[in-house]
Structure formats: structure tokens, C-alpha cells
Amino acid sequence: MKSSILNAVCLSIVLIASPAVALEAQDPSPDQSTQNLSVFLDCSGPNCDRDHFRREISWVNWARDRRDADVHLLITIERTGGNGLRYTLDFIGIGEFEGADKSLSHTSDANDSDAEVRDALTQTMALGLVQYAETSEVANRLWIMYRPLRAGERLEEPESEPWNLWMFRLSLNGSLEGEAQQSSYSIRGSGSADRVTETLKINLDLSGEYEHDRYERTDDTITSVSEEYSANLLAVWSLGEKWSAGGKINADHSTYENRDLAVSAGPAIEYNFFPYSESTRRAVTLRYAAEVVRFDYQEITVENKMDEILPRHSLTLSSAIQQPWGDILGTVEAIQYLHDLETHRINVSGRIEYRLFRGLNLNVGGEFSRIKDQFYLSAAGLDDDDILLERLDRETDFSYELRAGFSFVFGSKFANIVNPRMGGRRRFYR
């Protein structure tokens, strides 16, 4: 991958370990492994190919547990405006390296192959680990090589930018399935246009889904059609390290929620309790938005309306924290309609992954909604077929989903060997 820093100085750093080092990493004994730098890799997401990293960086010991490591390598990922990925690699010293922390980054292009991104990550990881390996037994077997510019060779010229930072994406897919007495097909499509700079972000998203189901019963045939279409335009301006302001326009059609067309528009302001520059590791934001919404319904509602215009506002508190001890993701959203203050909805969602102690992780997640805004329900009500096929929204006061579990890993802390033979299904990223 093209790394802007390395390309700018035309620097190629190659870390070469002797064959003996490679053999030690592939067939370690406890005595040999403890002489090498121990690294705990904390990475999940696109291109976090642990087997590849272990193969290519064979001059460190890849620890299974953080407490056995000298360095905790935490990799966090954010999507860029060009639909690439920005990887932030935080090297966190442990034990004798306590306080010797550093951070490197790599930004991939949307058109880079998985192999290119993976190789660039490997190089960036190796560069960061050299500082810690210089005091280990393997240090005298690492070489750093620099390739100067050849005669007539020039630095790469910056590429021209005919699109003025705009990025466009289109997707279309469908499915078809059936048997003798039932069939189903669906079509889904989406498109987006984005322009992202440090001071202004513009997002335009379009999406649609059409699903058709047919079921034959003893004396009749049931046909169910579901349609969901939406368009969203967002513009956000930066107002410093912690403040943002913007506006949003939404339009959507939903047979499930009895909406022929709903259009909303209004401003919003957001405060981040931490600087946005730290968003790869931690962000706690509070956003307030005010909107006016026009609803056009497919059928007369329970409030005897075919259309109406309503004001509403919302307050959203979100957190995203990724630290060596685990991850926390959570959102609390409160939406209230101003024509009737009793009409509201509260959505709470979250996920926690916490490292309790060596090898044992706690995973808890769930969603809960308090629902007091179903004024859009059809006055005609639902029959049994509507309920079973979930063709229309059903009156309720709340909904919830809870998930919880533990994961426990134990065994040798020197299990660095990569052997993919007869491994069955391979795992690919992106």
C-alpha cells in the first residue's frame, strides 16, 4: 500500500532476521520464546489476519494473553471519506516497557486489495516493534536497510484530483428461493455520494428494498409485499476540537410503518467530551436535533389522519471506547413529538466486552425501546396473516433483545505456529 510518509522520503525499511530466528518462531520452546519480545495483538476487523502477521513477523513471541506480553498492540479502525480504512496502531508498553508508548497509522485506499493492506499493516507493525526489540535477544539479528533514490528516479508526483474529494458508491443485489408451495424474491439497492474534509462532511445516501413472498395453503394463496425506500442528506461543519453543527433531510417510504412518504428536515449540534482527534480510541458525544416532519399515510391511522405535519426533537448520548481492558459501545436516544409531549420513543443499545482476568472475557449486549409514538398505525388493524408474516407494525409499548456470554481461552502461551493444513473453510476479510 502507498504510505504517504514512506513514499515522501522514498524509504524502504526491511527487517531481516536470520534463518535461525525464523526457525525459533515456527518451532518455539519455552526457553527460546522467553528470550524474544512478547507481543499481545488486539485487533478485530478487516484485514486483521493474525496468521499472516505471525508468519511475517517471526522474530517476536505472539502472546495469547496480555499479561504475558511486553507490548500490547491495539489496532483501531475508522472509515475514511473515500471509503478507505484508517488503521491506528497503538503500541502500549507493559512491565519494563511501562510508559514507552507510541502510535503509528496507516490509511488504505478503497481500491487496495486485501493483500496490499495486509502487507502494509505488517510493515507498519514491524516498524513500531523495532524500538522494543532492540533490548531483546533477537536485536543483533535484525538488519535495517535503506534504499536511496536511483539515478534518474524521482519522488512520486501528487495525483491530480478531478473529483474534488467526492466519492460515489453503488450496489445492487437480489435473491430468489422457493419450493413447490412457496417462493420468495427480493431486490436491494443502495447508492451514496460523500465528500469529507477536516471542516465539512457531506453524505447523501439512497437505499431501497422490495420483497415479495408467496405461500400456498390448502384452499388459498397468500401474497406478501414489503417495500422500504429512503434518501438521507447530511451536512456537518467542524466548530473546533469538540463541537460540530449541521443539518439533515430525510425522506422515506415504508409499507411496514404505513408510510406512503415521510419527509423530515432540521438542524443539529453535537458535543464530544473528548477531542475528535482521539475518536479511534474514545468518543462520548451528546447531540441535540430539532426537526419538522410531514407524514403521508397509506391508510387512515388510528388517529383518523391521512397526512399531518409534526415537530419533534431528539437528544442522543453515544459512547465508543476501545481500551486495553476491553470495549464499550452504547447509545441512548430520546425522541419526543412537540404536539403531544406524551408521544415519545426512547432507544437504548449497548455492548460491553471486558477482560475479567487471564483468558476470560465477559460479553454483554442488548437493545431496549420504550415505544409511545405509534400514531401511524392503520385504523383497519391487523389480521392473523399480517401478524404471522410481519407485514405491518404491531401496537406495543416496548421491545427488547438481550445477549450475554463468556469466552475463555487457555493453554500454551507460546502457541505461535501457523499450520493451515486441512483447515477447512478459509476466512477472508472485507
C-alpha positions as CSV (number, residue, x, y, z in Angstrom):
1,M,0.0,0.0,0.0
2,K,1.1,3.5,-0.6
3,S,2.1,5.0,2.7
4,S,2.3,8.8,2.3
5,I,5.2,9.1,4.8
6,L,7.3,6.3,3.3
7,N,6.6,7.4,-0.3
8,A,7.5,11.0,0.5
9,V,11.1,10.1,1.5
10,C,11.2,7.1,-0.8
11,L,12.3,4.9,2.2
12,S,12.2,1.2,2.2
13,I,12.9,-0.4,5.5
14,V,13.4,-4.2,5.5
15,L,13.7,-6.2,8.7
16,I,15.7,-9.3,8.0
17,A,16.0,-12.0,10.7
18,S,18.4,-14.9,10.2
19,P,17.1,-18.3,9.4
20,A,17.7,-19.3,13.0
21,V,15.3,-16.7,14.2
22,A,12.6,-17.8,11.7
23,L,13.1,-21.4,12.9
24,E,12.8,-20.4,16.5
25,A,9.5,-18.6,15.9
26,Q,8.0,-21.6,14.0
27,D,9.1,-24.2,16.4
28,P,9.5,-22.5,19.8
29,S,10.4,-23.9,23.2
30,P,9.5,-22.0,26.3
31,D,13.2,-21.2,27.0
32,Q,13.7,-19.8,23.4
33,S,10.5,-17.9,23.3
34,T,11.0,-16.1,26.6
35,Q,14.2,-14.5,25.1
36,N,12.2,-12.8,22.4
37,L,9.9,-9.7,22.7
38,S,6.4,-10.9,23.6
39,V,3.5,-9.0,21.9
40,F,-0.2,-9.3,22.5
41,L,-2.2,-8.4,19.3
42,D,-5.6,-6.8,19.9
43,C,-7.2,-6.4,16.5
44,S,-10.6,-7.3,15.1
45,G,-12.0,-6.2,11.8
46,P,-11.0,-6.0,8.1
47,N,-7.5,-7.4,7.3
48,C,-6.6,-8.4,10.9
49,D,-5.1,-11.6,9.6
50,R,-3.3,-13.0,12.7
51,D,-1.8,-16.0,10.8
52,H,-0.2,-13.7,8.3
53,F,1.3,-11.4,11.0
54,R,2.7,-14.4,12.8
55,R,4.3,-15.7,9.6
56,E,5.9,-12.4,8.5
57,I,7.0,-11.1,11.9
58,S,8.5,-14.3,13.2
59,W,11.1,-12.5,15.4
60,V,8.7,-11.8,18.3
61,N,6.7,-14.1,20.5
62,W,3.0,-13.6,20.0
63,A,1.4,-13.9,23.4
64,R,-2.0,-15.3,23.9
65,D,-2.8,-13.2,27.0
66,R,-2.0,-9.6,27.6
67,R,-0.4,-10.4,31.0
68,D,2.3,-12.5,29.3
69,A,3.3,-9.7,26.9
70,D,5.9,-6.9,26.9
71,V,3.8,-4.9,24.4
72,H,0.1,-4.6,23.9
73,L,-0.5,-3.8,20.2
74,L,-4.0,-2.2,19.9
75,I,-5.3,-1.6,16.4
76,T,-8.4,0.5,15.9
77,I,-10.1,1.2,12.6
78,E,-12.1,4.1,11.2
79,R,-13.6,4.5,7.7
80,T,-12.4,7.5,5.7
81,G,-14.4,9.8,3.5
82,G,-13.0,8.0,0.5
83,N,-14.3,4.6,1.8
84,G,-10.8,3.5,2.7
85,L,-9.8,2.5,6.2
86,R,-7.5,4.3,8.6
87,Y,-5.7,1.9,11.0
88,T,-4.3,3.4,14.2
89,L,-1.7,1.2,15.8
90,D,-1.1,1.9,19.5
91,F,2.0,0.2,21.0
92,I,1.4,0.1,24.8
93,G,4.4,-0.9,26.9
94,I,3.9,-3.4,29.7
95,G,6.2,-4.3,32.6
96,E,9.7,-3.0,31.9
97,F,8.3,-1.0,28.9
98,E,5.7,0.7,31.0
99,G,5.3,4.3,29.7
100,A,7.1,3.6,26.5
101,D,4.0,4.0,24.3
102,K,3.9,5.1,20.7
103,S,1.3,5.4,17.9
104,L,1.6,4.8,14.2
105,S,-1.1,4.8,11.5
106,H,-1.8,3.5,8.0
107,T,-4.6,4.6,5.7
108,S,-5.7,2.3,2.9
109,D,-7.4,3.3,-0.3
110,A,-10.8,1.9,-1.2
111,N,-9.3,0.2,-4.3
112,D,-6.4,-1.5,-2.4
113,S,-6.6,-5.3,-2.4
114,D,-6.7,-7.2,0.9
115,A,-3.1,-8.4,0.2
116,E,-1.9,-4.8,-0.2
117,V,-3.5,-3.6,3.0
118,R,-2.3,-6.7,4.9
119,D,1.3,-6.2,3.8
120,A,1.3,-2.5,4.6
121,L,-0.1,-3.3,8.1
122,T,2.7,-5.9,8.6
123,Q,5.3,-3.3,7.7
124,T,3.9,-0.7,10.0
125,M,3.7,-3.2,12.8
126,A,7.3,-4.3,12.3
127,L,8.5,-0.7,12.3
128,G,6.8,0.0,15.6
129,L,8.1,-3.1,17.3
130,V,11.8,-2.4,16.5
131,Q,12.0,0.1,19.3
132,Y,11.0,-2.6,21.8
133,A,13.0,-5.4,20.2
134,E,16.3,-3.6,20.5
135,T,16.8,-4.8,24.0
136,S,15.8,-8.4,23.3
137,E,18.0,-11.4,22.3
138,V,16.9,-11.1,18.7
139,A,18.2,-7.5,18.3
140,N,21.6,-8.4,17.0
141,R,20.0,-10.4,14.2
142,L,17.8,-7.6,12.8
143,W,19.1,-5.5,10.0
144,I,17.7,-2.2,8.8
145,M,18.2,-1.4,5.2
146,Y,17.7,1.9,3.4
147,R,17.4,2.2,-0.4
148,P,18.4,5.7,-1.7
149,L,17.0,7.2,-4.9
150,R,18.4,5.6,-8.1
151,A,19.9,7.7,-10.8
152,G,17.1,9.5,-12.7
153,E,14.5,8.3,-10.1
154,R,12.1,11.0,-8.8
155,L,9.7,11.2,-6.0
156,E,6.1,10.4,-7.0
157,E,4.1,13.5,-8.0
158,P,0.9,14.0,-6.2
159,E,-2.0,12.6,-8.1
160,S,-4.5,15.0,-9.7
161,E,-7.9,15.2,-8.0
162,P,-10.6,15.5,-10.7
163,W,-13.4,14.5,-8.3
164,N,-12.7,17.2,-5.8
165,L,-12.8,14.7,-2.9
166,W,-16.2,13.3,-3.9
167,M,-16.7,9.5,-3.5
168,F,-19.6,7.6,-5.0
169,R,-20.7,4.0,-4.3
170,L,-23.4,1.9,-5.9
171,S,-24.7,-1.6,-5.1
172,L,-27.5,-3.8,-6.3
173,N,-28.3,-7.4,-5.2
174,G,-31.2,-9.8,-5.2
175,S,-32.2,-13.2,-4.0
176,L,-34.6,-15.9,-5.2
177,E,-35.7,-19.0,-3.3
178,G,-38.6,-21.4,-3.3
179,E,-40.1,-24.8,-3.3
180,A,-43.3,-26.4,-4.5
181,Q,-45.7,-24.5,-2.3
182,Q,-43.9,-21.2,-1.6
183,S,-41.5,-18.8,-3.2
184,S,-39.8,-15.6,-2.3
185,Y,-37.6,-13.0,-4.1
186,S,-36.1,-9.7,-3.1
187,I,-34.2,-6.8,-4.7
188,R,-32.0,-4.4,-2.7
189,G,-30.1,-1.5,-3.9
190,S,-28.2,1.5,-2.5
191,G,-26.1,4.4,-3.5
192,S,-24.1,7.2,-1.8
193,A,-22.1,10.3,-2.5
194,D,-19.7,11.6,0.1
195,R,-17.3,14.5,0.4
196,V,-15.3,14.6,3.6
197,T,-12.8,17.3,4.6
198,E,-11.5,18.4,8.0
199,T,-14.1,21.2,8.1
200,L,-17.1,19.9,6.2
201,K,-18.7,16.5,5.8
202,I,-21.5,15.9,3.2
203,N,-23.2,12.5,3.0
204,L,-26.0,11.5,0.6
205,D,-27.4,8.0,1.0
206,L,-30.1,6.3,-1.1
207,S,-31.4,2.8,-0.4
208,G,-34.3,0.6,-1.3
209,E,-35.6,-2.9,-0.7
210,Y,-38.5,-4.8,-2.4
211,E,-39.5,-8.2,-1.1
212,H,-42.3,-10.5,-2.5
213,D,-43.4,-13.7,-0.7
214,R,-46.0,-16.3,-1.9
215,Y,-47.4,-19.1,0.2
216,E,-49.9,-21.7,-1.0
217,R,-52.3,-23.1,1.6
218,T,-55.0,-25.8,1.4
219,D,-57.7,-23.5,0.0
220,D,-56.0,-20.3,-0.9
221,T,-52.7,-18.5,-1.6
222,I,-51.1,-15.7,0.5
223,T,-49.0,-13.0,-1.1
224,S,-47.0,-10.5,0.9
225,V,-45.2,-7.5,-0.4
226,S,-42.8,-5.3,1.6
227,E,-41.2,-2.1,0.4
228,E,-38.7,0.2,2.1
229,Y,-37.1,3.2,0.4
230,S,-35.2,6.1,1.9
231,A,-33.0,9.1,1.0
232,N,-30.8,11.0,3.5
233,L,-28.7,14.1,3.1
234,L,-26.4,15.2,5.9
235,A,-24.1,18.2,6.1
236,V,-21.8,18.7,9.2
237,W,-19.4,21.6,9.9
238,S,-16.5,21.4,12.4
239,L,-16.6,24.0,15.1
240,G,-13.3,23.2,16.9
241,E,-11.9,20.1,18.6
242,K,-15.2,19.2,20.4
243,W,-18.1,20.9,18.7
244,S,-19.9,20.2,15.4
245,A,-23.1,21.6,13.8
246,G,-25.1,20.6,10.8
247,G,-28.4,19.7,9.3
248,K,-30.2,16.7,7.9
249,I,-33.0,16.0,5.4
250,N,-34.7,12.6,5.3
251,A,-37.3,11.1,3.0
252,D,-38.6,7.5,3.3
253,H,-41.4,5.1,2.3
254,S,-42.4,2.1,4.4
255,T,-45.2,-0.3,4.0
256,Y,-44.4,-1.8,7.4
257,E,-45.0,1.5,9.2
258,N,-47.9,2.6,7.0
259,R,-45.9,5.5,5.4
260,D,-46.5,6.4,1.8
261,L,-44.0,9.2,2.3
262,A,-42.4,10.9,5.3
263,V,-40.1,13.9,4.9
264,S,-38.2,15.5,7.8
265,A,-35.6,18.3,8.0
266,G,-33.9,20.3,10.7
267,P,-30.6,21.3,12.4
268,A,-28.4,19.5,14.9
269,I,-25.5,20.3,17.2
270,E,-23.0,17.8,18.8
271,Y,-20.5,18.0,21.6
272,N,-17.7,15.4,22.1
273,F,-16.4,15.2,25.6
274,F,-13.1,14.2,24.1
275,P,-11.3,15.7,21.1
276,Y,-12.4,14.3,17.8
277,S,-8.7,13.5,17.1
278,E,-9.0,10.8,19.8
279,S,-12.1,9.2,18.2
280,T,-10.3,5.9,17.3
281,R,-9.8,5.1,21.0
282,R,-12.6,7.0,22.8
283,A,-15.6,9.2,22.0
284,V,-18.5,10.3,24.1
285,T,-20.9,12.6,22.2
286,L,-24.1,14.4,23.1
287,R,-26.3,15.5,20.1
288,Y,-29.4,17.6,20.0
289,A,-31.6,17.8,16.9
290,A,-34.9,19.6,16.1
291,E,-37.0,18.6,13.1
292,V,-40.3,19.2,11.3
293,V,-41.8,16.0,9.8
294,R,-44.6,15.7,7.2
295,F,-46.3,12.3,7.1
296,D,-48.4,11.0,4.2
297,Y,-50.0,7.6,5.2
298,Q,-51.1,4.7,3.0
299,E,-54.2,4.0,5.2
300,I,-56.1,6.1,7.7
301,T,-54.4,6.0,11.1
302,V,-55.7,5.2,14.5
303,E,-55.9,9.0,15.0
304,N,-58.0,9.3,11.8
305,K,-55.3,11.0,9.8
306,M,-54.2,10.6,6.2
307,D,-51.5,13.2,6.5
308,E,-50.0,15.6,9.1
309,I,-47.1,17.9,9.9
310,L,-45.4,17.4,13.3
311,P,-42.5,19.0,15.1
312,R,-40.1,16.8,17.1
313,H,-36.7,17.0,18.8
314,S,-34.2,14.4,20.0
315,L,-31.3,14.0,22.4
316,T,-28.7,11.3,21.8
317,L,-25.8,10.3,24.0
318,S,-23.3,7.9,22.4
319,S,-20.1,6.3,23.6
320,A,-17.4,4.3,21.9
321,I,-14.4,3.4,24.0
322,Q,-11.7,0.9,23.0
323,Q,-9.0,0.4,25.5
324,P,-6.6,-2.4,26.5
325,W,-9.1,-3.7,29.1
326,G,-11.9,-4.0,26.6
327,D,-14.6,-2.2,24.6
328,I,-17.7,-0.2,25.4
329,L,-20.3,0.8,22.8
330,G,-23.5,2.4,23.8
331,T,-26.3,4.8,22.7
332,V,-29.3,6.4,24.5
333,E,-31.7,8.2,22.2
334,A,-34.8,10.1,23.3
335,I,-37.3,11.4,20.6
336,Q,-40.3,13.5,21.5
337,Y,-43.1,15.0,19.4
338,L,-43.9,18.5,20.5
339,H,-47.6,18.5,19.5
340,D,-48.2,16.0,22.3
341,L,-45.4,15.6,24.9
342,E,-46.6,12.1,25.8
343,T,-45.7,11.0,22.3
344,H,-42.1,9.8,22.5
345,R,-39.7,6.9,22.0
346,I,-36.6,6.0,24.0
347,N,-34.0,3.7,22.5
348,V,-31.1,2.2,24.5
349,S,-28.5,-0.1,23.0
350,G,-25.1,-1.2,24.1
351,R,-22.3,-3.7,24.1
352,I,-19.5,-4.4,26.6
353,E,-16.5,-6.7,26.1
354,Y,-14.4,-6.8,29.3
355,R,-11.3,-8.8,30.1
356,L,-12.0,-10.1,33.6
357,F,-8.7,-11.9,34.0
358,R,-6.3,-14.2,32.2
359,G,-8.1,-15.6,29.1
360,L,-11.6,-14.8,30.4
361,N,-13.8,-12.2,28.6
362,L,-17.3,-11.1,29.5
363,N,-19.6,-10.1,26.6
364,V,-22.9,-8.3,27.3
365,G,-25.1,-6.6,24.8
366,G,-28.7,-5.7,24.1
367,E,-31.3,-3.2,22.9
368,F,-34.4,-1.8,24.6
369,S,-37.0,0.6,23.2
370,R,-39.9,2.3,25.1
371,I,-42.4,2.9,22.3
372,K,-45.1,5.6,22.8
373,D,-45.3,7.1,19.2
374,Q,-47.3,4.6,17.1
375,F,-49.7,7.2,15.9
376,Y,-49.1,6.0,12.4
377,L,-50.7,2.6,12.9
378,S,-53.5,1.7,10.5
379,A,-57.0,2.1,11.9
380,A,-58.0,-1.1,9.9
381,G,-55.9,-3.2,12.3
382,L,-54.1,-6.4,11.6
383,D,-55.4,-9.9,10.7
384,D,-53.6,-13.1,11.5
385,D,-51.8,-13.2,8.2
386,D,-50.4,-9.7,8.8
387,I,-49.1,-10.7,12.2
388,L,-47.5,-14.0,11.2
389,L,-45.9,-12.5,8.1
390,E,-44.9,-9.3,9.9
391,R,-46.3,-7.2,7.0
392,L,-47.3,-4.3,9.3
393,D,-46.1,-2.8,12.6
394,R,-48.0,-4.0,15.6
395,E,-49.1,-2.0,18.6
396,T,-46.7,-2.4,21.6
397,D,-45.3,-0.4,24.5
398,F,-41.7,-1.8,24.3
399,S,-39.3,-4.1,22.6
400,Y,-36.1,-5.7,23.8
401,E,-33.2,-8.0,22.9
402,L,-30.5,-9.2,25.4
403,R,-27.3,-11.1,24.8
404,A,-24.7,-12.2,27.3
405,G,-21.8,-14.7,27.3
406,F,-18.3,-15.6,28.3
407,S,-15.3,-16.6,26.3
408,F,-12.4,-18.5,27.9
409,V,-9.1,-19.3,26.3
410,F,-6.4,-21.4,28.0
411,G,-3.3,-23.4,27.1
412,S,0.2,-22.7,26.0
413,K,1.2,-19.1,25.8
414,F,3.8,-19.9,23.2
415,A,1.4,-21.3,20.5
416,N,2.8,-19.2,17.6
417,I,2.9,-21.9,15.0
418,V,0.8,-21.4,11.8
419,N,-0.3,-24.6,10.2
420,P,-3.4,-24.2,7.8
421,R,-3.4,-27.8,6.5
422,M,-6.9,-29.3,6.3
423,G,-8.2,-26.2,8.0
424,G,-11.5,-26.4,6.0
425,R,-13.1,-23.1,5.2
426,R,-10.7,-20.2,4.9
427,R,-11.5,-16.8,6.4
428,F,-11.4,-13.7,4.2
429,Y,-11.8,-10.1,5.2
430,R,-13.9,-7.3,3.5
